Amino acid sequence: MNYHVPVLLQEIIDGLQVSEGKKYIDATFGGGGHGMEIVKAGGELLGIDVDPEALEHARRKIENGEWKIDKKKIALVQGNFRDIDTIAQDNGFYPVDGILFDLGVSGHQLDDRERGFSYKFADAPFDLRLNQEEGAPASEIINHENEEQLSAIIGTYGEEESCGRIAHALVNNRVKKPFRTTGDVLHSIQEVTGDRNTYKTASRVFQAFRIVVNDELSSLKKGLDGAESVLKPGGRIAVISFHSLEDRIVKQFFQRSGFTLVTKKPIRPTRMEQQENKRSRSAKLRIAEKI
Ligand SMILES: C[S@@+](CC[C@H](N)C(=O)[O-])C[C@H]1O[C@@H](n2cnc3c(N)ncnc32)[C@H](O)[C@@H]1O
């Protein structure tokens, strides 16, 4: 099975104007779908990912020759892109011609039941951490936050209208048995939704807790600020976002002085790409150039 099917691949290579001898950072390396294409197109790449497993997978592919690339053209670093400027400087990879953020989780992370990213595995641990070596799983938030805070999390980061009722169900149910699995969470959601819309609601609730557990929105803001300082004048930042909270941050960041918009409106995957890769459906790509 594919580790991850890259979204808007050609649009990224074109949009970042990848060419021989230029330097690029892939701040969300994942399965290397975009990163490897950048290297094949002649770029030198610094690949960053917060998930140690993603980088282990990539290193194996490079070592066993499955990825036929010049090893000197790629460096991989485990870290959070909120520290992109320090990571670039520490690795002598600075300034650069282009930076990619392909936000969210990879297909592999979604399909790995132990990570708890998907509600399709009912008995998986409700974890949701991008890096399982840091912080606490999402189940701890459900078990310890008060009802008002849980409602605020689900409402703000999941944009879910029934946030109050879901928070109430969670708090009621955790008294009987502490939350541990994705199934425990689904069960509480189902109490509120009945059988209708359970999965749509679950995807918003899971999104909310994932954002909080990984501090995703503030990492994105810091990451974009850091990216600006690492970029050469004339260099480009490309961001693929998957929900409106991320997209709003990107849009506002690019509207600041210091950037010219390359994409006046976000680029969406073609209908064919959306049919072939369902996970691409909500993707929006915005690109801007540093003045
Ligand atoms: C959608 S996947 C990227 C897929 C990749 N472009 C490809 O084609 O294979 C997103 C990746 O970003 C990583 N990630 C998410 N937030 C991050 C952060 N704040 N810092 C570094 N990596 C992050 C995730 O661990 C995941 O591997």
The ligand as an SDF file (V2000), in Angstrom:
LIG
                    3D

 27 29  0  0  0  0  0  0  0  0999 V2000
   -0.0820   15.4780    4.3590 C   0  0  0  0  0  0  0  0  0  0  0  0
    1.3570   14.7800    5.0510 S   0  0  0  0  0  0  0  0  0  0  0  0
    2.6090   15.2290    3.9170 C   0  0  0  0  0  0  0  0  0  0  0  0
    2.7260   14.2850    2.7840 C   0  0  0  0  0  0  0  0  0  0  0  0
    3.8680   14.5590    1.8320 C   0  0  0  0  0  0  0  0  0  0  0  0
    3.7740   15.8450    1.1970 N   0  0  0  0  0  0  0  0  0  0  0  0
    3.9170   13.4690    0.7800 C   0  0  0  0  0  0  0  0  0  0  0  0
    3.5810   13.7490   -0.3810 O   0  0  0  0  0  0  0  0  0  0  0  0
    4.2490   12.3420    1.1150 O   0  0  0  0  0  0  0  0  0  0  0  0
    1.7070   15.8520    6.3750 C   0  0  0  0  0  0  0  0  0  0  0  0
    2.9630   15.5140    7.1380 C   0  0  0  0  0  0  0  0  0  0  0  0
    3.2980   16.6640    7.8960 O   0  0  0  0  0  0  0  0  0  0  0  0
    3.7450   16.2740    9.1550 C   0  0  0  0  0  0  0  0  0  0  0  0
    3.4970   17.4120   10.0440 N   0  0  0  0  0  0  0  0  0  0  0  0
    2.3030   17.8950   10.4620 C   0  0  0  0  0  0  0  0  0  0  0  0
    2.4900   18.9590   11.2660 N   0  0  0  0  0  0  0  0  0  0  0  0
    3.8280   19.1590   11.3390 C   0  0  0  0  0  0  0  0  0  0  0  0
    4.6350   20.1100   12.0240 C   0  0  0  0  0  0  0  0  0  0  0  0
    4.1030   21.0590   12.7980 N   0  0  0  0  0  0  0  0  0  0  0  0
    5.9760   20.0450   11.8470 N   0  0  0  0  0  0  0  0  0  0  0  0
    6.5310   19.0850   11.0470 C   0  0  0  0  0  0  0  0  0  0  0  0
    5.8130   18.1410   10.4090 N   0  0  0  0  0  0  0  0  0  0  0  0
    4.4790   18.1820   10.5480 C   0  0  0  0  0  0  0  0  0  0  0  0
    2.9480   15.0350    9.4900 C   0  0  0  0  0  0  0  0  0  0  0  0
    3.6370   14.2370   10.4270 O   0  0  0  0  0  0  0  0  0  0  0  0
    2.8260   14.3690    8.1210 C   0  0  0  0  0  0  0  0  0  0  0  0
    3.8500   13.4350    7.9190 O   0  0  0  0  0  0  0  0  0  0  0  0
  1  2  1  0
  2  3  1  0
  2 10  1  0
  3  4  1  0
  4  5  1  0
  5  6  1  0
  5  7  1  0
  7  8  2  0
  7  9  1  0
 10 11  1  0
 11 12  1  0
 11 26  1  0
 12 13  1  0
 13 14  1  0
 13 24  1  0
 14 15  1  0
 14 23  1  0
 15 16  2  0
 16 17  1  0
 17 18  1  0
 17 23  2  0
 18 19  1  0
 18 20  2  0
 20 21  1  0
 21 22  2  0
 22 23  1  0
 24 25  1  0
 24 26  1  0
 26 27  1  0
M  CHG  2   2   1   9  -1
M  END
$$$$
